[in-house]
Amino acid sequence: MPENPAQTCLTNYFRCPEESLAPFVLPSSASAPGYFNLGPETTAYGRLSTQQPSLTPDPPLPDATNNIETKDNTVHLPFDPVEILTNLRHETYMGPDARSATTSLTAKIYYALRPFLPVNARKHLQKLRLRNWDQRPFPRWPVDFSADNIHRQLLVLSLRATDAKRIPFIWFWPDGRSACAMMSHDVETKTGRDFCPALMDLDDSRGIKGSFTVIPEERYEVPASYIDSIHARGHEVAVHDLNHDGHLYDNRPQFLTRVTKINDYGRKFSAQGFRAAVLYRNQDWFDQFQFAYDMSVPNVAHLDPQRGGCCTVMPYFIGDLLEIPVTGIQDYSLFNILNDYSIEIWKRQTALILARHGLMSFIIHPDYIIEPRARATFEALLDHLAQLRDKENVWTALPREINQWWRQRAAMKLVKSGSTWHIEGQGSERARIAWATILGGHLSFEICHPDRSAAAGRA
């Protein structure tokens, strides 16, 4: 464990100089784990030294901000920030039964019958299972920022403890972009596979490239010409499970057998990324994947078979694997569960994420947007993302580009030369220095001029 884990959390997230941060003191003893608040919009799960957290996320929850102390330029915390952030991003708060949806007898029967069930029957069964989904208090719908809020609160505490007016950090996205948007397409059937050229035409018409996640076995043939056509048009290929039967994580021996094949298909398809079927996931086993990134963890999973959510709109590392979370509602859930063919939920989610300078990532299935009404909805989403790119300076990127940038940023350093700061490391020509300050009681950011040294501002 690092000597000062709270400082490590902040330097990893913000890429700010550790010497500019206040020391943090963690508790020597703590309660059993549970849920608590850190302000009105942030839920955490972990242990507290001052009180017993709640066993459920139902309000009212104890608020640990009342027990944070600042004295002698040092912040004294009643919790371990590494623990609570890991519990959120790795969904540890869901407990050992989190993946019961993938292994229960009901799930096994459903997935055995699923290929033979018409869409209307599937929709009816899913609506029954998801009833009262919108009444779950945590994670917060439609986007949960708890992990991001915790980082911001820790930085505010450091600024106040040191009486610093501002602190420099490496901005989240390249070229000073305000946020990031990513499009991915899960190809589930032969019909969807055959629609991919038309789908690439739709993406290209708005200047947006997409990642096509391909099922290697059983669902449809995957000829080399199909994979090559995606690469040739500047789009990306990722591996989508092995056969999409919903049983990847049923048990460890079966998983190890399947993951060997999945990794082989990744090399065959020149794919850097992976996504599991139905967004099933077990972060404890992710070290077996030989991919650069994964795209299987939703921000809020209320409408997915496996509940939970990582509560962040930023990519994060699970060991050496970069997790690129899904932060927008899936098209299937929007159309078939909510019976909504507008983009209002997507617009609400993108507005919230843009305000936090995060990642807007979407799953659109070619299988579900062939009919005119659904296709028109998807095109409206593309138009909206193109407007965000052109008017709000949002970076529209492929997952491989996000992976490359996030790894480069993680290796960059802010170095002080005299009274100015500059960025060192591969890719630093696209990086920007930003300043974090407290404005109106909240953290505020200002991005500096592209000149990364002289115009970066004084410390």
C-alpha positions in Angstrom: 0.0 0.0 0.0 1.4 3.4 -0.9 2.6 5.6 2.0 -0.1 8.1 1.3 -2.9 6.4 -0.7 -5.1 9.5 -0.9 -2.3 11.5 -2.7 -1.8 8.5 -5.0 -5.5 8.5 -5.9 -5.3 12.2 -6.8 -2.1 11.9 -8.8 -3.5 9.0 -10.7 -6.8 10.7 -11.5 -5.7 14.3 -12.1 -2.0 13.7 -13.0 -1.1 16.6 -10.6 2.3 17.0 -8.8 2.2 15.1 -5.5 4.4 17.7 -3.8 1.5 20.2 -4.3 -0.9 18.1 -2.3 -1.7 18.2 1.4 -0.8 15.1 3.5 -3.8 12.9 4.2 -4.0 10.9 7.5 -6.1 7.7 7.4 -7.9 6.0 10.3 -6.1 3.3 12.2 -9.3 1.3 12.8 -12.6 1.2 11.2 -16.1 -0.4 11.2 -17.5 -3.2 9.1 -18.1 -2.1 5.5 -21.3 -0.4 4.5 -22.9 2.5 2.6 -22.4 6.2 3.5 -22.6 9.6 1.8 -19.9 12.1 1.1 -22.2 15.0 0.5 -25.7 14.9 -1.1 -24.7 13.5 -4.5 -22.0 11.0 -3.6 -22.5 7.5 -2.2 -19.5 5.4 -1.0 -19.1 1.9 0.2 -16.4 1.0 2.7 -15.4 1.3 6.4 -15.6 4.3 8.6 -13.7 5.0 11.8 -16.4 7.3 13.3 -19.7 5.4 12.8 -21.2 2.3 11.4 -22.3 2.7 7.7 -25.6 1.4 6.5 -26.1 -2.2 5.3 -28.1 -0.9 2.3 -27.9 2.1 0.1 -31.4 3.2 1.0 -31.6 6.8 2.5 -31.0 8.2 4.9 -27.3 7.4 5.0 -24.7 8.7 7.4 -22.6 11.5 5.9 -18.9 11.1 6.5 -18.0 14.7 5.4 -19.0 15.8 8.9 -16.1 13.7 10.3 -13.3 15.0 8.0 -10.9 17.3 9.9 -8.2 19.7 8.6 -5.5 20.8 11.0 -1.8 21.7 10.6 -2.1 21.7 6.8 -3.1 18.0 7.0 -6.4 16.3 6.1 -7.7 13.7 8.5 -10.1 11.2 6.8 -12.4 8.7 8.6 -12.1 6.3 5.6 -9.5 4.9 3.2 -10.1 6.5 -0.2 -8.4 3.6 -2.1 -10.8 1.2 -0.5 -14.0 3.1 -1.3 -12.9 4.0 -4.9 -12.0 0.4 -5.6 -15.3 -0.8 -4.1 -17.1 1.5 -6.5 -15.1 1.1 -9.7 -14.8 -2.7 -9.2 -18.4 -3.0 -8.0 -17.3 -4.7 -4.8 -20.2 -3.1 -3.0 -22.5 -5.6 -4.8 -21.1 -8.4 -2.8 -20.3 -12.1 -3.7 -23.8 -12.6 -5.2 -23.4 -9.8 -7.8 -23.1 -12.3 -10.6 -26.0 -14.5 -9.6 -27.9 -13.2 -12.6 -25.4 -15.1 -14.8 -25.5 -18.4 -12.9 -29.0 -18.8 -11.5 -31.3 -21.6 -12.8 -33.7 -19.0 -14.1 -30.9 -17.3 -16.1 -29.7 -20.7 -17.5 -33.2 -21.6 -18.6 -33.7 -18.1 -20.2 -30.5 -18.2 -22.2 -31.2 -21.8 -23.3 -34.6 -20.6 -24.7 -33.5 -17.1 -25.8 -32.6 -18.0 -29.4 -36.2 -19.3 -29.8 -38.0 -16.5 -28.1 -39.5 -13.7 -30.2 -38.5 -10.2 -29.3 -41.9 -9.4 -27.8 -41.7 -12.4 -25.4 -38.1 -11.4 -24.4 -39.3 -7.8 -23.7 -42.1 -9.0 -21.5 -39.9 -11.2 -19.4 -37.3 -8.5 -19.1 -39.8 -5.9 -18.0 -41.1 -8.2 -15.3 -37.6 -8.7 -14.0 -36.7 -4.9 -14.2 -39.9 -3.6 -12.5 -39.2 -0.7 -10.1 -35.7 -0.2 -11.6 -36.1 3.5 -11.5 -36.7 3.5 -7.7 -33.2 2.1 -6.9 -31.3 4.8 -5.0 -27.8 3.7 -6.0 -26.1 4.0 -8.4 -27.9 7.2 -9.3 -29.8 7.2 -12.6 -29.2 8.4 -15.3 -25.5 8.9 -14.6 -23.6 8.2 -11.3 -20.5 10.4 -10.6 -19.7 9.1 -7.1 -16.2 8.0 -7.9 -15.5 11.2 -9.8 -17.0 13.3 -7.0 -14.8 11.6 -4.4 -11.6 12.6 -6.3 -12.9 16.2 -6.6 -13.7 16.4 -2.9 -10.3 15.1 -2.0 -8.7 17.8 -4.2 -10.8 20.5 -2.6 -9.8 19.3 0.8 -6.1 19.5 -0.2 -6.5 23.0 -1.6 -8.1 24.2 1.6 -5.6 22.5 3.9 -2.6 24.1 2.1 -4.3 27.4 1.5 -3.4 27.1 -2.2 -5.3 29.1 -4.7 -4.9 26.6 -7.4 -3.1 23.4 -8.4 -1.9 22.4 -11.9 -2.8 19.0 -13.5 -2.7 17.3 -16.9 -6.1 17.9 -18.6 -8.2 14.8 -19.1 -8.4 14.8 -22.9 -5.9 15.6 -25.7 -5.7 19.0 -27.4 -7.8 20.5 -24.6 -11.0 18.8 -25.6 -13.9 19.4 -23.3 -15.0 15.7 -23.1 -14.9 12.5 -25.1 -17.6 10.5 -27.1 -17.2 6.9 -28.3 -19.5 4.8 -30.5 -19.5 1.0 -30.4 -21.7 -1.5 -32.2 -22.3 -5.0 -30.8 -23.0 -7.3 -33.8 -25.3 -10.1 -32.5 -26.8 -11.8 -35.5 -26.1 -12.6 -39.2 -28.7 -9.9 -40.1 -26.7 -7.4 -38.0 -23.4 -8.4 -39.5 -24.8 -7.9 -43.0 -26.1 -4.5 -42.1 -22.6 -3.3 -41.0 -21.6 -1.7 -44.3 -24.8 0.5 -44.2 -24.1 1.2 -40.5 -20.5 2.4 -41.3 -22.0 4.6 -44.0 -24.2 6.2 -41.3 -21.3 6.7 -39.0 -19.1 8.1 -41.7 -21.7 10.5 -42.9 -21.3 12.3 -39.6 -17.5 11.9 -39.4 -17.8 9.4 -36.5 -15.9 6.1 -36.5 -17.2 3.2 -34.5 -16.0 0.0 -32.9 -17.6 -3.2 -34.1 -17.6 -5.9 -31.5 -17.8 -9.3 -33.2 -18.9 -12.7 -31.8 -16.3 -15.2 -33.0 -18.3 -18.5 -32.7 -21.8 -20.0 -33.4 -23.8 -16.9 -34.1 -22.6 -16.2 -37.6 -19.6 -16.7 -39.9 -16.8 -14.2 -39.5 -14.9 -14.2 -42.8 -11.6 -12.4 -43.0 -13.1 -10.2 -45.7 -15.7 -8.9 -43.1 -13.0 -8.0 -40.6 -10.8 -6.5 -43.2 -13.6 -4.3 -44.5 -14.1 -2.8 -41.1 -10.4 -2.0 -40.7 -10.1 -0.7 -44.2 -12.8 1.9 -43.6 -11.0 3.2 -40.5 -13.4 1.7 -38.0 -12.3 -0.8 -35.3 -12.9 -4.4 -34.5 -13.2 -5.8 -30.9 -14.1 -9.3 -29.7 -17.6 -9.7 -28.3 -17.5 -12.7 -25.9 -17.0 -16.1 -27.5 -20.5 -17.3 -28.5 -22.8 -14.8 -26.6 -24.5 -17.6 -24.6 -24.4 -15.7 -21.3 -22.2 -18.3 -19.6 -18.7 -16.8 -19.9 -18.4 -16.2 -16.1 -20.4 -19.2 -14.9 -17.3 -20.9 -13.3 -13.6 -20.5 -13.3 -12.5 -23.7 -15.3 -15.0 -22.9 -18.1 -13.9 -19.3 -18.2 -10.2 -20.2 -18.5 -11.0 -22.5 -21.4 -13.0 -19.8 -23.2 -10.7 -17.0 -22.5 -7.9 -18.8 -24.3 -10.0 -18.9 -27.4 -11.1 -15.3 -26.9 -7.5 -14.1 -26.7 -6.7 -16.1 -29.9 -9.5 -14.4 -31.7 -8.3 -11.1 -30.5 -5.0 -11.7 -32.3 -6.7 -13.1 -35.4 -9.0 -10.0 -35.7 -6.2 -7.5 -34.8 -8.5 -6.5 -32.0 -7.2 -4.5 -29.0 -10.4 -4.6 -27.0 -13.1 -7.0 -25.5 -16.7 -6.8 -24.4 -18.6 -9.6 -22.7 -22.1 -10.6 -23.8 -24.9 -8.8 -21.9 -22.3 -6.7 -20.1 -21.6 -9.6 -17.7 -18.4 -9.1 -15.9 -16.1 -10.3 -13.1 -13.3 -7.8 -12.6 -11.4 -10.3 -10.4 -10.8 -12.4 -13.6 -9.9 -9.6 -16.0 -6.2 -10.4 -15.6 -6.7 -13.4 -17.9 -7.6 -11.2 -20.9 -4.7 -10.4 -23.3 -6.3 -7.2 -24.5 -5.4 -3.6 -24.0 -8.9 -2.6 -22.8 -12.3 -3.9 -21.9 -15.8 -2.3 -22.5 -18.0 -4.4 -20.3 -18.7 -2.3 -17.2 -21.7 0.1 -17.2 -21.8 3.3 -15.2 -25.3 2.5 -14.0 -26.6 -1.0 -14.6 -30.3 -0.7 -13.5 -31.5 -1.9 -16.9 -29.0 -4.6 -17.4 -29.2 -8.3 -16.2 -26.2 -7.9 -13.9 -26.8 -5.0 -11.6 -24.3 -2.6 -10.2 -22.2 0.1 -12.0 -18.8 1.6 -11.7 -20.0 5.1 -10.8 -17.4 6.9 -12.9 -17.4 8.5 -16.4 -13.7 8.2 -16.8 -11.6 5.2 -18.0 -9.7 3.5 -15.2 -7.2 0.7 -14.9 -7.9 -2.8 -13.6 -4.3 -4.0 -13.3 -2.9 -3.6 -16.8 -6.3 -3.6 -18.5 -8.0 -0.2 -19.2 -11.7 -0.2 -18.5 -13.6 2.0 -20.8 -17.1 2.1 -19.1 -20.4 2.2 -20.9 -22.0 5.5 -19.8 -25.1 5.8 -22.1 -28.2 3.7 -22.1 -28.2 0.9 -24.6 -30.4 1.1 -27.6 -32.1 -2.2 -26.8 -33.1 -0.9 -23.3 -34.3 2.4 -24.7 -36.4 0.9 -27.5 -37.6 -2.4 -26.0 -37.7 -1.8 -22.2 -38.6 1.9 -22.0 -40.4 2.0 -25.4 -38.7 5.3 -26.1 -37.7 6.2 -29.6 -36.5 9.7 -28.8 -32.9 10.8 -27.8 -34.0 12.7 -24.7 -32.3 10.3 -22.3 -29.2 10.3 -24.3 -29.2 14.1 -24.4 -29.7 14.3 -20.7 -26.8 11.8 -20.1 -24.5 13.6 -22.5 -25.2 17.0 -20.9 -24.4 15.7 -17.5 -21.2 14.0 -18.6 -20.1 17.0 -20.6 -20.4 19.2 -17.5 -18.0 16.7 -15.8 -15.7 16.5 -18.8 -16.1 12.8 -18.9 -16.6 10.0 -21.4 -19.9 9.5 -23.3 -19.9 5.9 -24.6 -22.7 4.2 -26.4 -23.7 0.7 -27.5 -25.8 0.6 -30.7 -26.6 -2.8 -32.2 -26.9 -3.0 -36.0 -29.5 -5.7 -35.3 -31.9 -3.2 -33.6 -31.6 -0.2 -35.9 -32.5 -1.7 -39.3 -36.2 -0.7 -39.1 -36.9 3.0 -40.0 -38.0 4.3 -36.6 -35.0 3.0 -34.7 -32.6 4.0 -37.4 -34.0 7.6 -37.4 -33.4 7.6 -33.6 -29.8 6.5 -34.1 -29.2 9.1 -36.7 -30.5 11.8 -34.4 -28.0 10.6 -31.8 -25.2 10.8 -34.4 -26.3 14.3 -35.3 -26.3 15.3 -31.6 -22.7 13.9 -31.1 -21.5 15.7 -34.2 -22.9 18.9 -32.8 -21.2 18.3 -29.5 -17.9 17.7 -31.4 -18.3 20.9 -33.5 -19.8 23.3 -31.0 -18.6 22.0 -27.6 -15.1 20.8 -28.5 -15.9 17.1 -27.7 -13.4 14.5 -28.9 -15.1 11.8 -30.9 -12.7 8.8 -30.7 -12.3 5.1 -31.2 -11.7 3.0 -28.1 -8.2 2.2 -29.3 -7.5 6.0 -29.4 -8.9 6.5 -25.9 -6.7 3.6 -24.7 -3.6 5.0 -26.3 -4.2 8.5 -24.9 -5.1 7.3 -21.4 -2.0 5.2 -21.2 0.2 8.0 -22.4 -1.4 10.5 -20.0 -0.8 8.0 -17.1 2.9 8.0 -17.9 3.2 11.8 -18.3 4.6 14.1 -15.6 4.2 17.7 -14.7 7.7 19.1 -14.1 8.4 22.5 -12.6 11.2 24.7 -14.1 11.7 27.8 -12.1 8.2 29.3 -11.7 6.5 27.5 -14.6 5.3 24.0 -15.2 5.6 21.8 -18.4 4.6 18.3 -19.3 7.0 15.5 -20.1 6.3 12.2 -21.7 5.2 10.5 -24.9 2.2 12.3 -26.4 2.8 15.4 -24.4 2.5 17.6 -27.5 -1.2 16.9 -27.4 -1.5 17.4 -23.6 -2.6 20.6 -21.9 -1.9 21.9 -18.4 -5.1 22.9 -16.5 -5.5 24.6 -13.2 -7.9 23.5 -10.5 -9.3 26.0 -8.1 -12.3 26.4 -5.7 -15.0 28.6 -7.1 -18.3 29.0 -5.2 -17.4 26.1 -2.9 -16.8 23.7 -5.9 -13.9 22.7 -7.9 -13.4 24.7 -11.1 -11.0 24.1 -14.0 -9.2 26.3 -16.5 -7.3 24.9 -19.4 -4.1 26.7 -20.4 -2.9 27.8 -23.8 -1.3 25.1 -26.0 2.2 26.4 -25.2 2.8 23.9 -22.5 5.5 25.8 -20.6 5.8 29.6 -20.8 2.0 30.1 -21.0 1.1 27.5 -18.5 0.9 29.9 -15.6 2.9 30.3 -12.4 2.7 28.0 -9.5 
